[in-house]
Amino acid sequence: MGLDPKRRYETLLRINNAIVQQTSRESLFRALAREIRELIHYDRCSINLYDHETRSLSYFAAAEGVSLDSGMTRPLEKGVIAQLVIRTRESLIIPDVNRQSYFSNLENMIRAGLQSTMAFPLIVRDTVLGSLHFSFKKKPDNWEELQKFLEDLSTQVAIAVDNMLAYIRLQNINESLQHEKKFLKRQAQRSFDPEKFFFTSNAMFEVMQHIKMVASTDASVLVTGETGTGKEYVAHCIHALSQRRDALLVKVNCPALASGLFESELFGHAKGAFTGASQQRMGRFEMANRGTIFLDEIGELPMPHQAKILHVLQDRVFERVGESQSMSVDCRVVAATNKDLGQAIANGDFRSDLFYRLNTAQISIPPLRERPEDIHMLVDRLSEQTSEEFYKPAPHYPEQVMDRLIQYSWPGNVRELKNFVHRMILQRAGDTVRLADVEGFLGNGLDISNDLGFPSMEQMERQHLERALRLCRGKIGGQDGAAVLLDMPRTTLQYRLKRFKLKPKDFRS
């Protein structure tokens, strides 16, 4: 071969440039065999990639530059050259294979007319990735010089193999994440299918028309309504009907945001930004880029946090905690609240500029008591859905029971009705629902509306929370706790109990 140091370096660089860009096992080996063949007249070149988990080898070989075997997988057996090289991490040089009898695979080499062989470990960061082999029918004259060159080459090949394996791992992770993302989006779309937004009332028909009208735009939307009326469902409908439906809808439960982690949750943080920040984290706004961010219960945000939200909505930029570089974001904003934000502004609890930024379009969902004609359909459809989910037959609702349900004011709205249907599926599956069952669920009799007017929204919410605590005997968490019964996060329930000064221990008797 006879290469001076400069030519040797240039040759290694040329081979490295040819192989380091390869992103698959096959393409890397083809490039390697082709480039080396132009410099060294080997009779067989092979590479073994070692899988530490399965303790197996992926074997690629070429004879005189032509592919012989591609991608065969076999166990790492004792008594073969590759096994010894990988185990000892040392090169193995055999000038004459006819004088060796230890290695079982030498017989195949002798039958192929091969006389000499060299094998080199492929090591990166103290990890053996496999081995590189060259075999010859006639021992080359420059045997020692060739050995030194191929040792240097094996180092370059190891780096290329490491890059290729890393690329494959990242590609597999990315494909897995894409499949997971598609699956989760399909699940979300099925859960919040606009066609499953059941109603017969004119009031809800107008709401649906409004949803379809605003969905085609990128305008910010403020969804208002009492607790349990379906504000989150409306947000999902808006996203599903918009041009951003192929991206994510990211929900932010505003009351559950801890003050100390508010910016980290919404804007993300850099590695080492604070104690416990062991890695970089993506915030909710960044997740929602090109999609929709849903700010649930926006009226519960403290004033300092409102200012930070307003800054992002106005400038469409933010900084991760611990970073000074701004990031731009393109996301639609849908916010929801069960509070009277006009009154909150008057009380100094909500920023008027944030209200106007959010309130480009407003969708108000009427409470269930104002659309009693929807109750019959909701009971039927929810029973049908729940029956499929629970694998239990739906119960029958006599006309007298349905009339009582229609008379009830439903302070928890559709959420409370859904919980009632779930309870009846469990208790009266395939049977007839009785008035006693209804009264047992609703507590001390029915809250029948009358001409004297309804209690305030806060009074009804307090009564609803008290009823849930009473039914669950003061238990908040767990499958039989009030949070599950009310279909709300435990942190949200705790916040509301604190607001109404309700103590769970008072309901444990």
Secondary structure as UniProt FT lines:
FT   HELIX           5..19
FT   TURN            20..21
FT   HELIX           25..37
FT   TURN            38..39
FT   STRAND          44..51
FT   TURN            52..55
FT   STRAND          56..63
FT   TURN            64..65
FT   STRAND          66..75
FT   TURN            78..79
FT   HELIX           81..88
FT   STRAND          92..94
FT   HELIX           97..99
FT   TURN            104..105
FT   HELIX           106..111
FT   TURN            112..113
FT   STRAND          116..124
FT   TURN            125..126
FT   STRAND          127..136
FT   TURN            141..142
FT   HELIX           143..191
FT   HELIX           194..196
FT   HELIX           202..215
FT   STRAND          221..224
FT   TURN            227..228
FT   HELIX           231..240
FT   TURN            243..246
FT   STRAND          249..253
FT   HELIX           254..256
FT   HELIX           259..261
FT   HELIX           262..267
FT   TURN            271..272
FT   TURN            275..276
FT   HELIX           284..287
FT   TURN            288..290
FT   STRAND          292..296
FT   HELIX           298..300
FT   HELIX           303..315
FT   STRAND          317..319
FT   STRAND          326..328
FT   STRAND          332..337
FT   HELIX           341..346
FT   TURN            347..348
FT   HELIX           352..358
FT   TURN            359..360
FT   STRAND          361..364
FT   HELIX           368..370
FT   HELIX           372..374
FT   HELIX           375..390
FT   HELIX           399..407
FT   TURN            411..412
FT   HELIX           413..428
FT   TURN            429..430
FT   HELIX           435..442
FT   TURN            451..452
FT   HELIX           457..471
FT   TURN            472..474
FT   TURN            479..480
FT   HELIX           482..486
FT   HELIX           490..499
FT   TURN            500..501
FT   HELIX           504..507
//
